[in-house]
Amino acid sequence: MAMELKQHLKMTQQLRMTPQLQQAIKLLQLSRMELANLVAQEMVENPALEELSDHYELPTGDIPELNGQPRVETEKPEPKPIESVQDAIAEGERKIDEKPGADEMEQWQAYLENSSTLPSNNYKGMNEDLPGLEATLTKGDDLNDHLTWQLNMTHLTDDERLVAMVIIGNIDEDGYLVASLEEIAEQAECEVDFVAEVLEIIHEEFDPPGVGARDLRECLLLQAAQLFSHDNPIFAVIEDHIPNLEKKRYDSIARDLSLSMDEVIDAARRISKLNPKPGRMFQTESPQYITPDIYVHKIGNDYVAVINDDGVPKLKVSNFYRDALTGGDGSEARRYIQEKVKSAAWLIQSIYRRQRTIIKVTDSILKFQRDFFDMGIDHLKPLVLRDVADDIGMHESTISRVTTNKYVHTPQGIFELKFFFNSSISKVHGEDIASEAVKTTIKKIIDAENPKKPLSDSRIVQMLHDDHNIDIARRTVAKYREMLGILSSNKRKRLF
């Protein structure tokens, strides 16, 4: 078969994502804190980006202007302000130089001198009111620190101290030993029996009680040993009947241990006061508070959505670098400045469009979920991404990105934007209700039940049908109950 080279013309359509489009899509799905971190990083890497001063007026057009206040010269007329990067580049092509004959190095030196306005560290009085070092500590002792401190206060031999350090290093945040005695012996290069002896010292002398246990049974037994006498039936219940205790099968425990029901209930009540995770009291992680990305305020009879831009610098293109495009030739430095100015302009434009898109999506949600904002979660309506996408003329994927990791502060509380999108459940009379509203109704029913006679899932189904006109299956109730973190009826039952 002969081989030959040929040329063909072929027309195809391809979707190519420009770097600017990729940046815009990335900004859409960022939370407020992530956006603040990205802007801070860009300001470090791009010298053409500057933060707006407090008196600077934000642009109101479709695309934000890139120039600050025009510079006024006293010896010549006010220059024509440059409205965009394209104008600045065109101005540079015309070779307009505001300072003909000025030396480039002198201009840089003057700029740096004028920009050096920060006070030095030797400023008088700067360090007078600073707190002491001990007042700046924000991290408390964790479980490992607490156990190490006790180890240093205990009279042990060097070999015992070495093994104890290895044991402490293998205790997790709940206080349980996660390594076997054999593994610890291998790490400490000693015998397994010697590791068991050191572990027993930790069990008997170290705080909190139960630390270093290898399972729940051993943890509870160690705590019970410090509180009760060894002839107490609590030890037999913990030793052999933790599964029955969890499922509240008190009759099986009483029958197997030949105890009365009152004795079993008293033992279960005392065991419930023990700590199954003794290390949790030494957790040092600070709570993470949600800062909303959007605020919804009620003004009269209308709701207004406002972007929360606290902590996110308001940006503009540096006047210095913008003006640098108006002079000079096609040098490498000028091309570098042009690239950075364009990058800064795209970032500002992408942030502006991101904020405008978030406001559009929030306004659309306000329109669909007006009853929720007026009367609460019981009046939440079914809503899907397509409804909002069709309402504002955008794609569903864009709505999904906008509502990801975004929180809104409303008169009803703080919610994630995705909270407002729910599947529909048909009511008895043909109306639809949101799944979140059904979950809230189930939670209210369970909260009002008698803890000694908890409601079964089948009974909840019947109550939803009779009292709330909601018709769902028992397995749906079980699914929603598990999503709410609520135990089954036999585990919710209380006898004391």
C-alpha positions in Angstrom: 0.0 0.0 0.0 1.5 3.4 -1.0 1.9 6.1 1.5 1.5 9.8 0.6 1.1 13.2 2.2 -2.1 15.2 1.6 -3.5 18.5 2.8 -7.1 18.9 3.8 -9.2 21.8 5.0 -11.6 21.0 7.9 -13.9 23.3 9.9 -14.6 22.4 13.5 -16.1 24.0 16.5 -14.3 23.8 19.8 -15.1 25.3 23.2 -11.9 26.8 24.6 -11.8 28.4 28.1 -9.6 31.4 28.2 -7.6 32.1 31.3 -9.9 35.0 32.1 -13.0 32.8 31.8 -11.3 30.2 34.1 -10.6 32.9 36.6 -14.2 34.2 36.6 -15.5 30.6 37.1 -13.0 30.1 39.9 -14.0 33.3 41.7 -17.7 32.4 41.5 -17.4 29.3 43.7 -15.1 30.9 46.3 -16.4 31.9 49.7 -15.8 35.3 51.1 -12.8 34.3 53.1 -11.3 32.4 50.2 -11.8 35.4 48.0 -10.1 37.6 50.6 -7.1 35.3 50.6 -6.9 35.2 46.8 -7.1 39.0 46.6 -4.3 39.3 49.2 -2.1 36.9 47.2 -2.8 38.8 44.0 -1.8 42.1 45.6 1.5 40.5 46.6 2.2 39.1 43.1 0.8 42.0 41.0 2.3 45.4 41.7 -0.4 47.0 39.5 -3.1 46.3 42.0 -3.8 48.8 44.8 -6.4 49.1 47.5 -8.9 51.9 47.1 -8.9 54.6 49.7 -11.9 55.3 51.9 -12.9 58.4 50.0 -12.7 56.7 46.6 -16.1 56.3 44.9 -16.9 52.8 43.6 -17.8 52.5 40.0 -21.5 52.0 39.2 -21.2 50.9 35.5 -21.3 47.5 34.0 -17.4 47.3 34.1 -15.6 49.1 36.9 -13.3 52.0 35.8 -9.7 51.4 36.4 -8.4 54.8 37.2 -8.4 56.7 40.4 -8.7 60.5 40.9 -7.1 62.4 38.0 -3.8 64.0 38.9 -3.9 67.8 38.8 -0.9 69.8 37.8 -0.6 73.5 38.7 1.7 74.5 35.8 -0.3 72.9 33.0 -3.9 71.9 32.2 -5.4 68.9 33.8 -4.7 65.8 31.7 -7.5 63.9 30.2 -8.4 61.0 32.5 -7.8 57.5 31.1 -11.0 55.4 31.3 -9.7 51.9 30.6 -6.6 49.9 30.0 -7.2 50.1 26.2 -7.1 53.9 26.4 -3.9 53.7 28.4 -2.3 51.4 25.8 -3.5 53.7 22.9 -2.1 56.7 24.8 1.3 54.9 25.0 1.2 54.3 21.3 0.9 58.0 20.7 4.1 58.5 22.8 2.6 61.0 25.1 5.0 61.7 27.9 3.9 64.1 30.7 7.5 64.7 31.7 9.6 65.0 28.6 13.3 64.5 29.3 12.8 63.2 32.8 15.2 60.5 33.8 13.5 57.2 34.4 15.6 56.4 37.4 14.8 59.7 39.0 11.1 59.0 38.5 11.4 55.6 40.3 13.3 57.2 43.1 10.7 59.9 43.6 7.9 57.3 43.6 9.6 55.2 46.2 10.3 58.2 48.4 6.8 59.4 48.2 5.4 55.9 48.9 7.6 55.4 52.0 5.0 56.7 54.5 5.0 53.9 57.0 6.4 54.8 60.5 9.5 53.0 61.6 9.7 50.5 64.4 11.5 53.0 66.5 8.6 55.4 66.6 8.2 56.7 70.2 5.3 55.1 72.0 4.7 52.3 69.5 5.5 49.5 72.0 4.3 51.1 75.2 0.8 49.5 75.2 1.7 46.2 73.7 0.6 43.2 75.9 3.1 40.8 77.4 4.1 37.6 75.7 2.0 35.4 78.0 -1.1 37.5 77.1 -0.6 36.6 73.4 -0.9 32.9 73.8 -4.1 31.6 72.2 -3.5 27.8 72.3 -4.2 25.9 75.5 -2.8 22.5 76.6 -4.1 19.6 74.7 -4.3 16.0 75.9 -0.8 15.2 74.9 0.6 18.2 76.8 -1.5 17.3 79.9 -0.2 13.7 79.9 3.4 14.8 79.3 3.2 17.3 82.2 1.9 14.4 84.5 4.7 12.2 83.2 7.3 14.8 84.2 5.8 14.9 87.7 5.9 11.1 88.1 8.9 9.3 89.6 9.7 6.7 86.9 12.9 5.1 85.7 14.4 6.2 82.4 13.2 3.0 80.7 9.6 3.5 82.0 9.6 7.1 81.0 10.7 6.2 77.4 7.9 3.6 77.1 5.4 6.1 78.6 6.3 8.7 76.1 5.7 6.2 73.3 2.3 5.3 74.8 1.3 8.9 75.1 2.3 9.5 71.5 -0.2 6.8 70.5 -3.2 8.1 72.4 -5.8 9.8 70.1 -7.8 13.0 70.9 -10.6 10.9 72.5 -8.1 9.4 75.0 -7.9 5.9 73.5 -4.7 4.0 72.8 -4.6 3.3 69.1 -1.5 1.1 68.9 -1.2 -2.4 70.2 1.2 -3.4 72.9 3.3 -5.3 70.4 3.7 -2.2 68.2 4.6 0.0 71.2 7.2 -2.6 72.3 8.7 -2.6 68.9 9.0 1.2 68.9 10.4 1.4 72.4 12.6 -1.7 71.8 11.5 -3.5 74.9 9.4 -6.5 76.0 5.6 -6.5 75.7 5.1 -7.3 79.4 7.1 -4.2 80.3 4.8 -2.1 78.1 1.8 -3.6 79.9 3.3 -2.6 83.3 3.8 1.0 82.2 0.3 1.2 80.7 -1.1 0.0 84.0 0.6 2.9 85.7 -0.9 5.4 83.3 -4.4 3.8 83.8 -4.1 4.0 87.6 -2.3 7.3 88.2 -2.9 9.6 85.2 -5.8 12.0 84.7 -8.4 12.0 83.2 -9.7 8.6 84.4 -10.0 6.1 81.5 -7.2 7.6 79.4 -5.1 5.1 77.6 -7.9 2.5 77.3 -8.0 0.3 74.2 -11.8 0.1 73.9 -15.0 1.5 75.4 -15.4 -1.4 77.8 -12.0 -0.9 79.3 -12.5 2.9 79.4 -15.7 2.6 81.4 -14.2 -0.1 83.7 -11.2 2.2 84.6 -13.6 5.0 85.5 -15.9 2.7 87.5 -12.9 1.3 89.4 -12.2 4.8 90.9 -15.9 5.4 91.8 -17.4 2.2 93.0 -16.6 -0.9 95.0 -15.7 -4.0 93.1 -18.8 -5.9 94.2 -21.1 -3.3 92.5 -23.2 -4.9 89.6 -22.0 -2.0 87.4 -18.8 -3.9 86.6 -20.8 -7.0 85.4 -23.0 -4.8 83.3 -20.0 -3.1 81.6 -18.0 -6.3 81.3 -20.6 -8.3 79.4 -23.7 -6.2 78.4 -22.6 -3.0 76.7 -24.6 -4.0 73.5 -27.7 -4.6 75.5 -27.1 -1.4 77.4 -26.9 0.5 74.2 -30.2 -0.9 73.0 -31.8 -0.5 76.4 -32.5 -4.2 76.7 -32.7 -4.0 80.5 -34.8 -7.2 80.9 -32.1 -9.3 79.1 -29.4 -7.8 81.5 -31.5 -8.5 84.5 -32.3 -12.1 83.5 -28.7 -12.9 82.6 -27.2 -11.3 85.8 -30.0 -12.4 88.1 -30.7 -8.8 89.1 -33.9 -6.9 89.7 -35.0 -4.4 87.1 -34.4 -1.5 89.6 -30.8 -2.6 90.1 -30.2 -2.7 86.3 -31.8 0.7 85.8 -29.7 2.1 88.7 -26.5 0.7 87.1 -27.5 2.1 83.7 -28.1 5.5 85.2 -24.7 5.5 86.9 -22.9 4.3 83.8 -24.6 7.0 81.7 -22.7 9.6 83.9 -19.3 8.1 82.9 -17.3 9.7 80.1 -16.9 7.5 77.0 -14.4 9.9 75.5 -12.2 11.2 78.3 -9.8 13.1 76.0 -12.5 15.4 74.6 -12.3 17.8 77.6 -8.8 18.7 76.5 -9.6 19.6 72.9 -8.1 23.1 72.0 -9.8 23.7 68.7 -11.6 27.0 68.8 -15.1 27.1 67.3 -15.4 28.2 63.7 -18.0 31.0 63.4 -19.8 31.5 60.1 -19.4 34.9 58.6 -22.2 35.5 56.1 -21.4 36.4 52.5 -24.7 38.2 52.0 -27.0 40.2 54.3 -30.8 40.3 53.7 -32.5 43.4 55.3 -36.2 44.1 55.4 -36.9 47.7 54.5 -40.6 48.4 54.7 -42.3 45.5 52.9 -39.4 44.7 50.7 -36.2 42.7 51.2 -32.8 44.0 50.1 -29.7 41.8 49.6 -26.3 43.4 50.4 -22.9 41.8 49.7 -20.7 41.5 52.8 -17.3 42.7 51.5 -15.7 43.2 54.9 -12.1 42.0 54.8 -12.0 41.9 51.0 -9.9 44.9 49.8 -11.6 47.1 47.2 -9.2 47.2 44.3 -8.1 49.6 41.6 -5.3 49.7 39.0 -2.3 51.6 40.3 -2.1 55.1 38.8 1.6 54.9 38.7 1.7 51.7 36.5 -1.2 53.0 34.4 0.6 56.2 33.7 3.7 54.2 32.9 1.9 52.8 29.8 1.6 56.2 28.3 5.3 56.7 27.8 8.4 54.9 26.8 9.0 52.5 24.0 8.3 48.8 23.4 10.8 47.7 26.0 10.6 44.6 28.1 9.7 46.6 31.2 6.8 48.2 29.4 5.5 44.9 28.2 5.7 43.6 31.7 3.7 46.6 33.0 1.1 46.1 30.3 0.7 42.5 31.2 0.2 43.2 34.9 -2.2 46.1 34.3 -4.3 43.8 32.1 -4.3 41.1 34.7 -5.3 43.6 37.4 -8.2 44.8 35.2 -9.5 41.3 34.6 -9.4 40.5 38.3 -11.3 43.7 39.2 -13.8 43.0 36.5 -14.3 39.3 37.6 -14.8 40.3 41.2 -17.4 42.9 40.2 -19.3 40.4 38.0 -19.1 37.8 40.8 -20.7 40.2 43.3 -23.4 41.2 40.8 -24.2 37.5 40.0 -24.5 36.7 43.8 -26.9 39.5 44.2 -29.0 38.4 41.2 -29.2 34.8 42.6 -30.1 36.1 46.1 -32.8 38.4 44.7 -34.3 35.5 42.7 -34.3 33.3 45.9 -36.0 36.2 47.7 -38.7 36.2 45.1 -39.4 32.4 45.2 -39.0 32.1 49.0 -40.8 35.2 50.2 -43.0 33.2 52.5 -40.0 31.8 54.3 -38.5 35.2 54.9 -41.8 36.4 56.3 -43.0 33.4 58.3 -40.2 30.9 58.8 -39.0 27.5 57.7 -42.5 25.9 57.8 -43.3 28.0 54.8 -40.2 27.0 52.7 -41.3 26.1 49.2 -39.8 23.5 46.8 -37.1 25.1 44.6 -34.5 23.7 42.1 -31.5 25.2 40.4 -33.4 25.4 37.1 -36.0 27.7 38.5 -33.5 30.3 39.5 -31.4 29.8 36.3 -34.5 30.4 34.1 -35.5 33.4 36.2 -32.2 35.3 35.8 -31.1 33.9 32.4 -28.1 31.9 33.5 -27.0 28.3 33.4 -27.7 25.8 36.2 -24.0 25.2 36.7 -23.4 28.9 37.3 -26.2 28.9 40.0 -24.6 25.8 41.6 -21.2 27.6 41.8 -22.7 30.7 43.2 -24.5 28.9 46.0 -21.6 26.8 47.0 -20.0 27.7 50.3 -22.0 31.0 50.5 -24.0 31.9 53.6 -26.8 34.5 53.9 -27.9 36.3 57.0 -31.7 36.6 57.1 -34.3 37.6 59.6 -34.9 33.9 60.2 -31.2 33.1 60.9 -28.0 32.3 58.9 -28.4 29.7 56.1 -26.3 28.3 53.3 -27.7 29.4 49.9 -28.1 25.8 48.9 -30.5 25.4 51.9 -33.2 27.2 49.8 -33.1 24.5 47.1 -35.3 21.5 48.2 -37.1 18.7 46.5 -40.9 18.7 46.7 -43.1 16.4 48.7 -46.8 16.2 47.8 -49.4 16.9 50.5 -52.7 15.1 50.9 -54.6 17.8 49.1 -52.2 18.0 46.2 -50.1 20.9 47.4 -46.3 20.7 47.5 -44.0 21.3 50.5 -40.2 21.5 50.7 -38.3 18.6 52.2 -36.6 20.9 54.7 -40.0 21.9 56.0 -40.9 18.2 56.5 -37.7 17.6 58.4 -38.5 20.5 60.7 -42.0 19.1 61.3 -40.6 15.7 62.2 -38.1 17.3 64.6 -40.9 19.2 66.3 -43.0 16.0 66.7 -40.1 14.1 68.2 -39.2 17.0 70.5 -42.7 17.0 71.9 -42.9 13.3 72.5 -42.9 11.5 75.9 -39.3 10.3 76.4 -40.6 7.3 78.3 -42.8 6.4 75.3 -41.0 7.6 72.2 -42.9 7.6 68.9 -42.1 5.0 66.3 -41.5 5.9 62.6 -44.8 4.4 61.7 -46.6 6.6 64.3 -44.8 9.7 63.0 -46.0 8.8 59.5 -49.6 8.7 60.8 -49.3 12.0 62.6 -47.8 13.7 59.6 -50.8 12.5 57.5 -53.5 13.3 60.1 -52.2 16.6 61.6 -50.1 18.1 58.8 -51.6 16.7 55.5 -48.2 15.3 54.6 -48.1 11.9 53.0 -44.7 10.2 53.0 -43.4 6.6 53.6 -42.0 5.2 56.8 -38.5 4.8 55.2 -38.6 8.5 54.3 -39.2 9.4 57.9 -36.4 7.1 58.9 -34.1 8.8 56.4 -34.9 12.3 57.5 -34.6 11.3 61.1 -31.1 10.0 60.5 -30.2 13.2 58.6 -31.3 15.2 61.7 -29.1 13.0 63.9 -32.1 11.6 65.9 -31.9 8.0 67.2 -34.6 5.4 66.7 -37.4 5.0 69.1 -35.9 2.2 71.1 -32.7 4.2 71.6 -34.6 7.3 72.6 -36.5 5.6 75.3 -35.6 6.8 78.8 -36.4 4.9 82.0 -34.7 7.4 84.4 
